[in-house]
Amino acid sequence: MENTTIEQSSNMNEIKFRKLSSGEQVTWVNQRLQDTGNKVEEVAKEIGISSSSLSSLMKEGRCRFSRAMKQYVSIEEVQQSKKANQEEFINYLLDNADIIQRIIDESSSKQLIFDASIYQTDDTFMSKTVKIKTNTYNEFQTLLKDKFPHFRYQDMLTQAIIDFIKKYK
């Protein structure tokens, strides 16, 4: 409905508001939200009803509040939008299935799994001076910095030694 046929805010009260059709109620509330920048609670108070009553009236009019738009929108529009988004997402997945599968395969084959002994609190660390090839250490350090910055060097070195022991024991 045209905004000109709906009462202006200063004249609106609960009785007049409830006499409006559902569509007119939604239009009036959305216009007030837009014009004043008020919240739903403030618009409801302006009419003289609780925000829960206003919400119920909007639901009767098959509308729900969109926080993103700060407006009441038709439930059908929301459902159509969700359906379109779901279809778009499914199409994206189908179009990129090969890439997604490659990412899954690579991540599962290169998954870092720590031995439980790394987290044992009854074991302590000891300091040892070890000679290691410069290129090997630099490559190890770069790998840790780039891919595993959230792990400590001592834990990663311990895991590397554990892996060596398990493989060649």
C-alpha positions as a Markdown table, in Angstrom:
| # | Residue | x | y | z |
|---|---|---|---|---|
| 1 | Met | 0.0 | 0.0 | 0.0 |
| 2 | Glu | 1.0 | 3.6 | -0.5 |
| 3 | Asn | 2.6 | 5.2 | 2.5 |
| 4 | Thr | 0.2 | 8.2 | 2.1 |
| 5 | Thr | -2.8 | 6.2 | 3.0 |
| 6 | Ile | -1.3 | 5.1 | 6.3 |
| 7 | Glu | -1.5 | 7.2 | 9.5 |
| 8 | Gln | 1.6 | 9.3 | 10.3 |
| 9 | Ser | 3.5 | 8.2 | 13.4 |
| 10 | Ser | 2.4 | 11.0 | 15.7 |
| 11 | Asn | -1.3 | 9.9 | 15.1 |
| 12 | Met | -0.7 | 6.1 | 15.3 |
| 13 | Asn | -1.9 | 4.2 | 18.3 |
| 14 | Glu | -2.7 | 0.5 | 19.0 |
| 15 | Ile | -6.3 | 0.7 | 17.9 |
| 16 | Lys | -5.5 | 2.4 | 14.5 |
| 17 | Phe | -2.5 | 0.1 | 14.0 |
| 18 | Arg | -4.6 | -3.1 | 14.5 |
| 19 | Lys | -7.2 | -1.8 | 12.0 |
| 20 | Leu | -4.6 | -1.7 | 9.3 |
| 21 | Ser | -4.2 | -4.7 | 7.0 |
| 22 | Ser | -1.2 | -6.9 | 7.6 |
| 23 | Gly | 0.5 | -5.4 | 4.6 |
| 24 | Glu | -0.1 | -1.9 | 5.8 |
| 25 | Gln | 1.2 | -2.8 | 9.2 |
| 26 | Val | 4.4 | -4.1 | 7.8 |
| 27 | Thr | 4.8 | -1.0 | 5.5 |
| 28 | Trp | 4.2 | 1.4 | 8.4 |
| 29 | Val | 6.6 | -0.4 | 10.7 |
| 30 | Asn | 9.3 | -0.6 | 8.1 |
| 31 | Gln | 8.9 | 3.0 | 7.2 |
| 32 | Arg | 9.2 | 4.0 | 10.9 |
| 33 | Leu | 12.3 | 1.8 | 11.2 |
| 34 | Gln | 13.8 | 3.4 | 8.2 |
| 35 | Asp | 12.8 | 7.0 | 8.9 |
| 36 | Thr | 13.8 | 7.1 | 12.6 |
| 37 | Gly | 16.5 | 4.6 | 12.8 |
| 38 | Asn | 14.7 | 3.3 | 15.9 |
| 39 | Lys | 14.8 | -0.3 | 17.0 |
| 40 | Val | 11.7 | -2.5 | 16.8 |
| 41 | Glu | 11.2 | -2.1 | 20.6 |
| 42 | Glu | 11.0 | 1.7 | 20.2 |
| 43 | Val | 8.6 | 1.5 | 17.3 |
| 44 | Ala | 6.3 | -0.9 | 19.3 |
| 45 | Lys | 6.4 | 1.5 | 22.2 |
| 46 | Glu | 5.5 | 4.4 | 19.9 |
| 47 | Ile | 2.4 | 2.5 | 18.9 |
| 48 | Gly | 1.6 | 1.5 | 22.5 |
| 49 | Ile | 2.2 | -2.3 | 22.3 |
| 50 | Ser | 4.9 | -4.6 | 23.4 |
| 51 | Ser | 7.6 | -5.7 | 21.0 |
| 52 | Ser | 6.5 | -9.3 | 21.4 |
| 53 | Ser | 2.9 | -8.2 | 20.3 |
| 54 | Leu | 4.3 | -6.4 | 17.3 |
| 55 | Ser | 6.4 | -9.4 | 16.4 |
| 56 | Ser | 3.3 | -11.6 | 16.6 |
| 57 | Leu | 1.4 | -9.2 | 14.4 |
| 58 | Met | 4.2 | -9.3 | 11.9 |
| 59 | Lys | 4.2 | -13.1 | 11.9 |
| 60 | Glu | 0.5 | -13.1 | 11.3 |
| 61 | Gly | 1.3 | -11.0 | 8.2 |
| 62 | Arg | 3.8 | -13.7 | 7.2 |
| 63 | Cys | 6.8 | -11.5 | 7.9 |
| 64 | Arg | 9.9 | -11.8 | 10.0 |
| 65 | Phe | 12.6 | -9.3 | 11.0 |
| 66 | Ser | 15.8 | -9.3 | 9.0 |
| 67 | Arg | 18.6 | -8.0 | 11.2 |
| 68 | Ala | 20.8 | -7.4 | 8.2 |
| 69 | Met | 18.2 | -5.2 | 6.5 |
| 70 | Lys | 16.7 | -3.9 | 9.7 |
| 71 | Gln | 13.3 | -4.4 | 8.2 |
| 72 | Tyr | 10.5 | -6.9 | 8.3 |
| 73 | Val | 10.5 | -9.1 | 5.2 |
| 74 | Ser | 8.1 | -11.6 | 3.8 |
| 75 | Ile | 8.8 | -15.2 | 4.9 |
| 76 | Glu | 8.3 | -16.3 | 1.3 |
| 77 | Glu | 11.1 | -14.0 | 0.2 |
| 78 | Val | 13.4 | -15.3 | 2.9 |
| 79 | Gln | 12.6 | -18.9 | 2.0 |
| 80 | Gln | 13.2 | -18.2 | -1.7 |
| 81 | Ser | 16.4 | -16.4 | -0.9 |
| 82 | Lys | 17.6 | -19.3 | 1.2 |
| 83 | Lys | 16.6 | -21.8 | -1.5 |
| 84 | Ala | 18.5 | -19.7 | -4.1 |
| 85 | Asn | 21.6 | -19.5 | -1.8 |
| 86 | Gln | 21.5 | -23.3 | -1.2 |
| 87 | Glu | 21.2 | -23.9 | -5.0 |
| 88 | Glu | 24.1 | -21.5 | -5.6 |
| 89 | Phe | 26.2 | -23.3 | -3.0 |
| 90 | Ile | 25.4 | -26.7 | -4.4 |
| 91 | Asn | 26.3 | -25.6 | -7.9 |
| 92 | Tyr | 29.5 | -24.1 | -6.5 |
| 93 | Leu | 30.4 | -27.4 | -4.9 |
| 94 | Leu | 29.6 | -29.4 | -8.0 |
| 95 | Asp | 31.6 | -27.0 | -10.2 |
| 96 | Asn | 34.6 | -27.2 | -7.9 |
| 97 | Ala | 34.3 | -30.9 | -6.8 |
| 98 | Asp | 37.7 | -31.8 | -8.2 |
| 99 | Ile | 39.5 | -29.0 | -6.4 |
| 100 | Ile | 37.7 | -29.7 | -3.2 |
| 101 | Gln | 38.5 | -33.4 | -3.4 |
| 102 | Arg | 42.2 | -32.5 | -4.1 |
| 103 | Ile | 42.3 | -30.3 | -1.0 |
| 104 | Ile | 40.7 | -33.1 | 1.1 |
| 105 | Asp | 43.2 | -35.6 | -0.2 |
| 106 | Glu | 46.2 | -33.4 | 0.4 |
| 107 | Ser | 45.1 | -32.3 | 3.9 |
| 108 | Ser | 44.4 | -35.9 | 5.0 |
| 109 | Ser | 47.6 | -37.2 | 3.7 |
| 110 | Lys | 49.6 | -34.4 | 5.3 |
| 111 | Gln | 47.8 | -34.3 | 8.6 |
| 112 | Leu | 50.0 | -33.7 | 11.5 |
| 113 | Ile | 49.4 | -36.2 | 14.3 |
| 114 | Phe | 51.2 | -35.8 | 17.6 |
| 115 | Asp | 52.2 | -38.8 | 19.7 |
| 116 | Ala | 50.4 | -38.7 | 23.1 |
| 117 | Ser | 53.8 | -38.6 | 24.9 |
| 118 | Ile | 54.2 | -35.0 | 23.6 |
| 119 | Tyr | 51.5 | -33.9 | 26.1 |
| 120 | Gln | 52.6 | -36.0 | 29.1 |
| 121 | Thr | 53.1 | -33.7 | 32.1 |
| 122 | Asp | 55.2 | -36.2 | 34.0 |
| 123 | Asp | 58.0 | -36.1 | 31.4 |
| 124 | Thr | 60.4 | -33.2 | 31.3 |
| 125 | Phe | 62.5 | -31.5 | 28.7 |
| 126 | Met | 66.3 | -31.6 | 28.7 |
| 127 | Ser | 68.6 | -29.3 | 26.9 |
| 128 | Lys | 71.1 | -30.8 | 24.4 |
| 129 | Thr | 73.4 | -29.2 | 22.0 |
| 130 | Val | 73.0 | -30.9 | 18.6 |
| 131 | Lys | 74.9 | -30.3 | 15.3 |
| 132 | Ile | 72.5 | -30.2 | 12.3 |
| 133 | Lys | 73.1 | -29.3 | 8.7 |
| 134 | Thr | 72.3 | -25.6 | 8.1 |
| 135 | Asn | 70.1 | -26.2 | 5.1 |
| 136 | Thr | 68.1 | -28.9 | 6.9 |
| 137 | Tyr | 67.6 | -26.7 | 9.9 |
| 138 | Asn | 66.6 | -23.7 | 7.8 |
| 139 | Glu | 64.1 | -25.8 | 5.8 |
| 140 | Phe | 62.7 | -27.2 | 9.0 |
| 141 | Gln | 62.5 | -23.7 | 10.6 |
| 142 | Thr | 60.8 | -22.3 | 7.5 |
| 143 | Leu | 58.3 | -25.2 | 7.3 |
| 144 | Leu | 57.3 | -24.6 | 11.0 |
| 145 | Lys | 57.1 | -20.9 | 10.6 |
| 146 | Asp | 54.9 | -21.1 | 7.4 |
| 147 | Lys | 52.6 | -24.1 | 8.1 |
| 148 | Phe | 52.8 | -24.7 | 11.9 |
| 149 | Pro | 53.4 | -21.4 | 13.7 |
| 150 | His | 51.2 | -22.4 | 16.5 |
| 151 | Phe | 53.5 | -25.3 | 17.6 |
| 152 | Arg | 56.7 | -25.0 | 19.6 |
| 153 | Tyr | 60.0 | -26.1 | 18.1 |
| 154 | Gln | 60.7 | -28.4 | 21.0 |
| 155 | Asp | 57.4 | -30.3 | 20.4 |
| 156 | Met | 58.0 | -30.6 | 16.7 |
| 157 | Leu | 61.6 | -31.8 | 17.2 |
| 158 | Thr | 60.4 | -34.3 | 19.8 |
| 159 | Gln | 57.7 | -35.6 | 17.4 |
| 160 | Ala | 60.3 | -35.9 | 14.6 |
| 161 | Ile | 62.5 | -38.1 | 16.8 |
| 162 | Ile | 59.4 | -40.2 | 17.9 |
| 163 | Asp | 58.5 | -40.7 | 14.3 |
| 164 | Phe | 62.1 | -41.8 | 13.5 |
| 165 | Ile | 62.1 | -44.2 | 16.5 |
| 166 | Lys | 58.8 | -45.8 | 15.5 |
| 167 | Lys | 59.8 | -46.2 | 11.9 |
| 168 | Tyr | 63.2 | -47.7 | 12.5 |
| 169 | Lys | 62.9 | -49.5 | 15.9 |
